């Protein structure tokens, strides 16, 4: 299996620290509002990686944090605290906001078939771990206390920028948005590990610490949670590309300085979902949610399918036209799967199954290339094998793709069967009404049924006799795929 490693900027063979086992960390949501579908693209692609590793036979332990404290707009203590902003907006406490939007996030994940990580840890639950790491960093000389806050000293590192090669002057002040420089820092790229002095005097969540009552910086949370549950050596760390700097850069700085050795072997970053106007974000008002997609009539699986049609390292452009195209393609795919009808007693051709399946495995071994995996799915429908084998392959692939393909196909067949039953019932009711009103019509219908029974019994002479009898009375029979109708000349 080959993965593109954002830290080395290379495609590398995936070799876990411990044979057969994978430790995987996913940066979770800041639960101050609903997740928009741009956020959820990252979680869909991380879910595919998680599922494929399990499909390939690895024992995976996946951990995700929930950021419910300390996420400011920047490392310079600039901008609003996102959790406080949500609490003020809805006139609730920070923890009420966190609980509500955590539940909403996982409800969206369930709709999108994103499996819940094995361990989900709110940031507020590991304060002791953060304090211990910060104390150790101060003892080692990697952190310092300044005007009430504890900062990480990036000047002590041989290399700070891991995911990009920009010079220090080319980058913002350790932030993702334009900010004012924090004059408490020794170096402009230093970042906060612990706040005791903040312009947010009404910060709702604070804890005792060796440096005074305060709360952790954003970056220390992921390091603390990851090391608590996955140990000192991490296989894969995932996140959206906007987390690469400064968040993941700072995670590496503090984690490896604390541990004294290399920390994470593979970094997976999912590129943005863009609109025609650029990156999707809540602050820009382009607030597209799963619920909004549903309100507009889109099955959440159409959005998952839309995401899988593109490789995770390519930016994806969202538009309603693109969603419509994805829905048309998904519906056609389901219709083709629904048309597969194994003959009675038909079994899976194991040799054909193994041969066809190689294309799917090859696609996902190639840096989790879901676009090629979808092509491999279509290849199943064209394969020269029986329908039982095709259905088995589709079900097997869907262990990773998680599009609910077999269930959707069954639902479509059930819908079509119900429509046919309703049509037949309506036809029967109309015929009964016509027969009751006209004895001649009643006779015609009785003879049509008698002819059907004769044909079933292969008594074609009797069937022809009935047809001729009715023809002599001026009645022409018309055989269709839905049965026999008639017209009176």
C-alpha positions as CSV (number, residue, x, y, z in Angstrom):
1,X,0.0,0.0,0.0
2,X,1.4,3.4,-1.0
3,X,0.5,6.6,0.8
4,X,1.5,10.2,0.0
5,X,3.2,11.5,3.1
6,X,2.7,15.3,3.5
7,X,5.7,15.5,5.8
8,X,8.1,14.0,3.3
9,X,6.3,15.2,0.2
10,X,6.7,11.7,-1.2
11,X,4.6,8.6,-2.0
12,X,5.8,6.0,0.4
13,X,5.1,2.3,1.1
14,X,2.9,2.1,4.2
15,X,4.7,0.1,7.0
16,X,3.1,0.4,10.4
17,X,5.2,0.6,13.6
18,X,3.8,-2.7,14.7
19,X,3.0,-5.4,12.1
20,X,-0.7,-5.9,11.6
21,X,-1.7,-2.9,13.8
22,X,-2.3,0.7,12.9
23,X,-2.6,3.7,15.2
24,X,-4.5,6.5,13.5
25,X,-5.4,10.0,14.8
26,X,-7.9,12.3,13.3
27,X,-8.3,16.0,14.1
28,X,-12.0,16.3,15.2
29,X,-14.4,19.2,14.9
30,X,-14.6,22.4,17.0
31,X,-18.2,22.0,18.2
32,X,-19.5,25.5,18.2
33,X,-21.7,25.1,15.1
34,X,-22.9,22.6,12.6
35,X,-20.2,21.0,10.4
36,X,-20.4,22.2,6.8
37,X,-19.9,19.8,3.9
38,X,-16.4,21.0,3.3
39,X,-15.4,19.9,6.8
40,X,-17.2,16.6,6.1
41,X,-15.2,15.9,2.9
42,X,-12.1,15.4,5.1
43,X,-13.9,13.0,7.4
44,X,-15.3,11.0,4.5
45,X,-11.9,10.5,3.0
46,X,-10.4,9.7,6.4
47,X,-13.2,7.2,6.8
48,X,-12.3,5.5,3.5
49,X,-8.7,5.1,4.7
50,X,-9.8,3.7,8.0
51,X,-12.2,1.3,6.4
52,X,-9.6,0.2,3.8
53,X,-7.0,-0.5,6.4
54,X,-9.5,-2.8,8.2
55,X,-10.5,-4.3,4.9
56,X,-6.8,-5.1,4.2
57,X,-6.6,-6.9,7.5
58,X,-5.1,-4.4,9.9
59,X,-6.2,-4.0,13.5
60,X,-6.9,-0.2,13.5
61,X,-7.3,2.0,16.6
62,X,-8.5,5.4,15.5
63,X,-8.7,8.3,17.9
64,X,-10.5,11.6,17.4
65,X,-10.6,14.7,19.6
66,X,-13.5,17.0,20.1
67,X,-12.3,20.6,20.5
68,X,-14.6,22.1,23.1
69,X,-12.2,24.6,24.7
70,X,-9.5,27.0,23.7
71,X,-9.9,27.3,20.0
72,X,-9.2,31.0,19.2
73,X,-9.1,32.5,15.8
74,X,-5.3,32.6,16.1
75,X,-2.3,31.8,18.2
76,X,-1.9,35.5,19.0
77,X,-5.0,35.4,21.2
78,X,-6.8,37.4,18.5
79,X,-10.3,37.0,17.3
80,X,-13.2,35.4,19.1
81,X,-13.1,32.2,21.0
82,X,-15.2,30.0,18.8
83,X,-16.9,28.2,21.7
84,X,-17.8,31.4,23.5
85,X,-19.1,32.8,20.2
86,X,-21.4,29.9,19.8
87,X,-22.6,30.2,23.4
88,X,-23.4,33.9,23.1
89,X,-25.1,33.3,19.8
90,X,-27.5,30.8,21.2
91,X,-27.7,32.0,24.8
92,X,-26.4,28.7,26.2
93,X,-23.4,27.6,28.2
94,X,-20.2,26.5,26.5
95,X,-20.8,22.9,27.5
96,X,-24.4,22.9,26.4
97,X,-23.2,24.2,23.0
98,X,-20.4,21.5,22.9
99,X,-22.8,18.7,23.7
100,X,-25.4,19.8,21.2
101,X,-23.0,20.3,18.3
102,X,-21.1,17.1,19.1
103,X,-24.3,15.2,18.8
104,X,-25.1,17.0,15.6
105,X,-21.7,16.2,14.1
106,X,-22.1,12.5,14.7
107,X,-25.6,12.6,13.4
108,X,-24.2,14.0,10.1
109,X,-21.5,11.3,10.2
110,X,-24.1,8.6,10.6
111,X,-26.0,10.0,7.6
112,X,-22.8,9.9,5.5
113,X,-21.8,6.4,6.7
114,X,-18.7,7.8,8.5
115,X,-17.9,5.2,11.2
116,X,-17.4,6.6,14.7
117,X,-13.8,6.4,15.7
118,X,-12.8,3.8,18.3
119,X,-12.0,6.6,20.8
120,X,-13.6,10.0,20.9
121,X,-12.1,12.4,23.5
122,X,-13.3,15.9,24.3
123,X,-10.4,18.2,24.9
124,X,-11.8,19.2,28.3
125,X,-11.2,15.6,29.5
126,X,-7.4,15.6,29.3
127,X,-6.3,18.8,31.2
128,X,-3.8,16.9,33.4
129,X,-2.1,15.4,30.3
130,X,-1.6,18.9,28.8
131,X,-0.2,20.3,32.0
132,X,2.3,17.4,32.3
133,X,3.5,17.9,28.7
134,X,3.9,21.6,29.2
135,X,5.8,21.2,32.4
136,X,8.2,18.8,30.7
137,X,8.7,21.2,27.7
138,X,9.5,24.0,30.2
139,X,12.0,21.7,32.0
140,X,13.7,20.9,28.7
141,X,13.9,24.5,27.7
142,X,11.4,24.3,24.9
143,X,8.8,26.5,26.5
144,X,8.8,29.8,28.5
145,X,6.4,31.8,30.7
146,X,5.7,35.4,29.5
147,X,3.1,37.8,30.9
148,X,0.8,35.1,32.3
149,X,1.0,32.7,29.3
150,X,3.2,29.7,28.5
151,X,4.7,29.7,24.9
152,X,6.5,27.1,22.9
153,X,9.9,28.5,21.8
154,X,10.3,27.6,18.1
155,X,13.8,29.0,17.9
156,X,15.0,25.9,19.7
157,X,14.1,23.7,16.8
158,X,16.4,22.7,14.0
159,X,13.5,22.7,11.6
160,X,10.1,24.1,12.3
161,X,8.3,24.1,8.9
162,X,7.5,20.5,8.0
163,X,4.8,20.7,5.4
164,X,6.0,23.6,3.4
165,X,9.3,25.2,2.5
166,X,8.4,28.8,2.9
167,X,10.8,31.2,4.6
168,X,9.7,32.5,8.0
169,X,9.1,36.0,6.4
170,X,6.7,34.5,3.9
171,X,4.3,33.1,6.6
172,X,1.8,34.8,8.8
173,X,2.4,35.1,12.5
174,X,1.8,31.4,13.2
175,X,-1.9,31.8,12.2
176,X,-4.4,31.0,9.5
177,X,-5.9,34.5,9.4
178,X,-4.5,38.0,9.4
179,X,-3.7,39.0,13.0
180,X,-1.7,41.4,15.1
181,X,1.6,40.1,16.5
182,X,1.6,38.9,20.1
183,X,4.3,41.1,21.8
184,X,4.6,38.6,24.6
185,X,6.4,36.1,22.3
186,X,10.1,35.9,21.9
187,X,9.8,34.9,18.3
188,X,6.9,35.6,16.1
189,X,6.2,31.9,15.3
190,X,6.1,30.9,18.9
191,X,2.6,29.6,20.0
192,X,0.6,29.4,23.2
193,X,0.6,26.2,25.2
194,X,-1.4,27.6,28.2
195,X,-3.3,30.9,28.7
196,X,-3.7,32.5,32.0
197,X,-3.9,36.1,30.6
198,X,-6.3,36.5,27.8
199,X,-8.4,39.3,26.6
200,X,-11.4,37.0,27.2
201,X,-11.9,37.6,30.8
202,X,-15.2,35.8,30.7
203,X,-13.6,32.6,29.4
204,X,-16.1,30.1,30.7
205,X,-13.7,27.1,31.1
206,X,-10.6,27.4,33.3
207,X,-8.5,25.1,35.3
208,X,-5.8,25.4,38.0
209,X,-2.2,25.0,36.7
210,X,1.3,25.7,37.9
211,X,1.1,29.0,36.0
212,X,-2.2,30.1,37.3
213,X,-5.9,29.5,36.5
214,X,-6.3,29.3,32.7
215,X,-6.9,27.0,29.8
216,X,-4.9,25.1,27.2
217,X,-3.9,26.4,23.7
218,X,-5.5,24.6,20.8
219,X,-2.5,22.7,19.5
220,X,-1.5,21.0,22.8
221,X,-4.9,19.2,22.9
222,X,-4.2,16.9,19.9
223,X,-0.7,16.0,21.1
224,X,-2.0,15.2,24.6
225,X,-5.0,13.1,23.4
226,X,-3.0,11.2,20.8
227,X,-0.2,10.2,23.1
228,X,-2.6,9.3,25.9
229,X,-4.4,6.7,23.7
230,X,-1.9,5.8,21.0
231,X,1.4,6.1,22.7
232,X,4.7,7.7,21.7
233,X,4.8,6.3,18.1
234,X,1.9,7.2,15.8
235,X,1.4,5.6,12.4
236,X,-1.0,8.0,10.7
237,X,-2.2,11.5,11.5
238,X,-5.1,12.9,9.3
239,X,-6.7,16.3,8.8
240,X,-7.8,18.9,6.3
241,X,-5.0,20.7,4.4
242,X,-5.8,23.9,6.4
243,X,-4.6,22.1,9.5
244,X,-1.1,21.5,8.1
245,X,0.0,25.0,9.2
246,X,0.0,26.0,11.9
247,X,-1.9,23.2,13.8
248,X,0.0,20.1,12.6
249,X,3.3,21.9,12.4
250,X,2.9,22.9,16.0
251,X,1.8,19.4,17.0
252,X,5.0,18.0,15.6
253,X,7.1,20.7,17.3
254,X,5.7,20.2,20.8
255,X,5.3,16.4,20.6
256,X,8.8,15.6,19.3
257,X,10.4,18.1,21.7
258,X,8.5,16.4,24.6
259,X,9.2,12.9,23.5
260,X,12.8,13.4,22.3
261,X,12.2,11.3,19.1
262,X,10.3,11.1,15.9
263,X,6.5,11.0,16.6
264,X,4.3,10.3,13.5
265,X,5.3,8.4,10.4
266,X,2.6,9.4,7.9
267,X,0.6,12.5,7.5
268,X,-2.6,12.6,5.3
269,X,-4.1,15.9,4.4
270,X,-7.4,16.2,2.5
271,X,-7.7,19.2,0.1
272,X,-10.5,21.8,0.3
273,X,-14.0,21.6,-1.0
274,X,-14.3,24.8,-2.9
275,X,-17.2,26.8,-4.3
276,X,-16.9,29.0,-7.4
277,X,-15.9,31.8,-5.0
278,X,-13.1,29.8,-3.3
279,X,-12.7,27.8,-0.1
280,X,-15.9,27.0,1.7
281,X,-16.1,28.3,5.2
282,X,-18.6,29.2,7.8
283,X,-17.4,32.8,8.2
284,X,-18.0,33.5,4.5
285,X,-21.7,32.6,4.7
286,X,-21.4,29.6,2.4
287,X,-22.8,27.4,5.1
288,X,-23.8,24.2,3.3
289,X,-24.8,21.4,5.7
290,X,-26.0,17.8,5.3
291,X,-29.4,18.9,6.4
292,X,-29.5,21.5,3.7
293,X,-28.6,18.9,1.1
294,X,-31.5,16.8,2.4
295,X,-33.9,19.7,2.3
296,X,-33.0,20.1,-1.4
297,X,-33.8,16.5,-2.0
298,X,-30.3,14.9,-2.1
299,X,-29.6,11.6,-0.4
300,X,-26.5,12.1,1.7
301,X,-25.0,9.1,-0.2
302,X,-25.0,11.3,-3.3
303,X,-22.6,13.7,-1.5
304,X,-20.4,10.8,-0.4
305,X,-20.4,9.5,-4.0
306,X,-19.6,13.0,-5.2
307,X,-16.5,13.1,-2.9
308,X,-15.3,9.6,-3.8
309,X,-15.3,10.5,-7.5
310,X,-12.3,12.7,-6.9
311,X,-8.9,11.9,-5.3
312,X,-8.5,13.3,-1.8
313,X,-5.4,15.3,-2.8
314,X,-7.3,17.2,-5.4
315,X,-9.4,20.3,-4.6
316,X,-13.1,19.5,-5.3
317,X,-15.5,22.2,-6.6
318,X,-19.0,22.1,-5.3
319,X,-21.9,23.4,-7.3
320,X,-25.6,22.4,-7.5
321,X,-25.0,21.4,-11.1
322,X,-22.2,19.0,-10.0
323,X,-24.4,17.6,-7.3
324,X,-27.2,17.0,-9.8
325,X,-24.7,15.2,-12.1
326,X,-23.6,13.1,-9.1
327,X,-27.2,12.2,-8.3
328,X,-27.9,11.1,-11.9
329,X,-24.8,9.0,-11.9
330,X,-25.6,7.4,-8.5
331,X,-29.2,6.7,-9.5
332,X,-28.1,5.0,-12.7
333,X,-25.5,3.0,-10.8
334,X,-28.2,1.8,-8.3
335,X,-30.5,0.9,-11.2
336,X,-27.8,-1.2,-12.8
337,X,-27.1,-3.0,-9.6
338,X,-30.9,-3.5,-9.0
339,X,-31.1,-5.2,-12.4
340,X,-28.7,-8.0,-11.4
341,X,-30.9,-11.1,-10.9
342,X,-29.0,-14.3,-10.0
343,X,-30.6,-17.4,-11.4
344,X,-32.0,-19.9,-8.9
345,X,-29.1,-21.9,-7.4
346,X,-26.5,-19.6,-8.9
347,X,-23.3,-19.4,-6.8
348,X,-20.3,-17.1,-6.6
349,X,-17.5,-17.9,-9.1
350,X,-14.6,-17.6,-6.6
351,X,-11.9,-17.5,-9.3
352,X,-13.7,-14.6,-11.1
353,X,-14.3,-12.9,-7.8
354,X,-10.6,-12.9,-6.9
355,X,-9.5,-11.8,-10.4
356,X,-12.0,-8.9,-10.6
357,X,-11.3,-7.8,-7.1
358,X,-7.7,-7.1,-7.9
359,X,-8.6,-3.9,-9.7
360,X,-10.3,-2.5,-6.6
361,X,-7.4,-3.4,-4.3
362,X,-4.9,-1.9,-6.7
363,X,-6.9,1.4,-6.8
364,X,-7.0,1.8,-3.1
365,X,-3.4,0.6,-2.6
366,X,-2.5,3.6,-4.9
367,X,-2.7,6.3,-2.3
368,X,-6.4,5.6,-1.5
369,X,-7.5,6.5,-5.0
370,X,-11.2,6.5,-4.7
371,X,-11.7,7.8,-8.2
372,X,-10.1,4.6,-9.6
373,X,-12.0,2.5,-7.0
374,X,-15.3,3.9,-8.4
375,X,-14.1,2.9,-11.9
376,X,-13.4,-0.6,-10.5
377,X,-16.9,-0.7,-9.2
378,X,-18.3,0.0,-12.7
379,X,-15.9,-2.7,-14.0
380,X,-17.8,-5.2,-11.9
381,X,-21.0,-4.5,-13.9
382,X,-19.1,-5.1,-17.2
383,X,-17.3,-8.2,-16.0
384,X,-17.8,-11.5,-17.8
385,X,-19.2,-13.4,-14.8
386,X,-22.6,-14.3,-13.3
387,X,-24.8,-11.9,-11.4
388,X,-24.3,-13.7,-8.1
389,X,-20.5,-13.0,-8.4
390,X,-21.2,-9.4,-9.4
391,X,-23.4,-8.8,-6.3
392,X,-20.9,-10.4,-4.0
393,X,-18.1,-8.1,-5.4
394,X,-20.3,-5.0,-5.0
395,X,-21.1,-6.0,-1.4
396,X,-17.4,-6.6,-0.8
397,X,-16.3,-3.2,-2.2
398,X,-19.0,-1.5,-0.2
399,X,-17.3,-2.5,3.0
400,X,-14.9,0.3,2.1
401,X,-17.0,2.6,-0.1
402,X,-19.9,2.5,2.4
403,X,-22.4,3.8,-0.1
404,X,-25.2,1.4,0.9
405,X,-25.2,0.0,-2.7
406,X,-27.0,-3.3,-2.0
407,X,-29.6,-1.7,0.3
408,X,-30.3,1.1,-2.2
409,X,-30.7,-1.5,-5.0
410,X,-33.1,-3.5,-2.8
411,X,-35.1,-0.4,-2.0
412,X,-35.3,0.4,-5.7
413,X,-36.5,-3.1,-6.5
414,X,-39.1,-2.9,-3.6
415,X,-40.3,0.4,-4.9
416,X,-40.6,-0.9,-8.5
417,X,-42.5,-4.0,-7.2
418,X,-44.8,-1.8,-5.2
419,X,-45.5,0.3,-8.2
420,X,-46.2,-2.7,-10.3
421,X,-48.5,-4.1,-7.7
422,X,-50.4,-0.8,-7.4
423,X,-50.7,-0.7,-11.2
424,X,-52.0,-4.3,-11.3
425,X,-54.5,-3.5,-8.6
426,X,-55.7,-0.4,-10.4
427,X,-56.1,-2.4,-13.6
428,X,-58.0,-5.1,-11.9
429,X,-60.4,-2.7,-10.2
430,X,-61.0,-1.0,-13.5
431,X,-61.7,-4.3,-15.2
432,X,-64.1,-5.4,-12.4
433,X,-66.0,-2.1,-12.7
434,X,-66.2,-2.5,-16.5
435,X,-67.3,-6.1,-16.2
436,X,-70.0,-5.2,-13.7
437,X,-71.3,-2.5,-16.1
438,X,-71.3,-4.7,-19.3
439,X,-71.8,-8.5,-19.5
440,X,-69.9,-8.6,-22.8
441,X,-66.8,-7.0,-21.2
442,X,-67.1,-9.6,-18.4
443,X,-67.1,-12.4,-21.0
444,X,-64.0,-10.9,-22.7
445,X,-62.1,-10.7,-19.4
446,X,-63.0,-14.3,-18.5
447,X,-61.8,-15.5,-21.9
448,X,-58.5,-13.5,-21.6
449,X,-57.9,-15.2,-18.3
450,X,-58.8,-18.6,-19.7
451,X,-56.4,-18.0,-22.6
452,X,-53.6,-17.0,-20.2
453,X,-54.1,-20.2,-18.3
454,X,-54.1,-22.2,-21.6
455,X,-50.8,-20.6,-22.7
456,X,-49.2,-21.4,-19.2
457,X,-50.3,-25.0,-19.7
458,X,-48.8,-25.0,-23.2
459,X,-52.2,-25.6,-24.7
460,X,-51.6,-23.3,-27.6
461,X,-54.5,-24.7,-29.6
462,X,-57.0,-23.6,-27.0
463,X,-55.3,-20.3,-26.7
464,X,-55.6,-19.7,-30.4
465,X,-59.2,-20.9,-30.4
466,X,-60.1,-18.2,-27.7
467,X,-58.3,-15.5,-29.7
468,X,-60.2,-16.5,-32.9
469,X,-63.5,-16.7,-31.0
470,X,-63.1,-13.1,-29.7
471,X,-61.9,-11.9,-33.1
472,X,-65.1,-13.3,-34.7
473,X,-67.0,-11.1,-32.1
474,X,-65.1,-8.0,-33.2
475,X,-62.6,-8.1,-30.3
476,X,-58.8,-7.8,-30.9
477,X,-56.4,-9.0,-28.3
478,X,-53.2,-7.1,-27.7
479,X,-50.3,-8.9,-25.9
480,X,-47.9,-6.6,-24.0
481,X,-45.2,-7.1,-21.4
482,X,-47.7,-6.1,-18.7
483,X,-50.3,-8.6,-19.8
484,X,-53.1,-8.8,-22.4
485,X,-55.5,-6.0,-23.2
486,X,-58.2,-5.7,-25.8
487,X,-60.0,-3.4,-28.2
488,X,-63.4,-3.7,-29.6
489,X,-63.6,-3.0,-33.4
